[in-house]
Amino acid sequence: MDVKGVSSFSDYVIIMSGTSDRQVIHSAEHIKETLSKEKIYPLGIEGLKEGHWVLMDYGDVIAHLFLEDTRLFYDLEGLWPDVPVHSYDEEGKEV
């Protein structure tokens, strides 16, 4: 989601979900490792041990990785109903 102009803490919010805590943890670790290779490091990461909701703060980009039920419960998308949203499938193709 492009939250520039409506958020004071970030320009983009990425929201992802997984079907198991192991999948959420693995996805977060993959993001961290991939960005580290590009010398992009997080300001902070929360929830990585539990894998129910992982928050990855990269400054201008915040990523939330959820278990599906947790994502539905917190409905972060509902906080910004009017911002541009781009959705992607598992292969990274925009849907």
Secondary structure, 3 states (H helix, E strand, C coil): CECCCCCCCCCEEEEEEECCHHHHHHHHHHHHHHHHHCCCCCCEEECCCCCCEEEEECCCEEEEEEEHHHHHHHCHHHHCCCCCCCCECCCCCEC
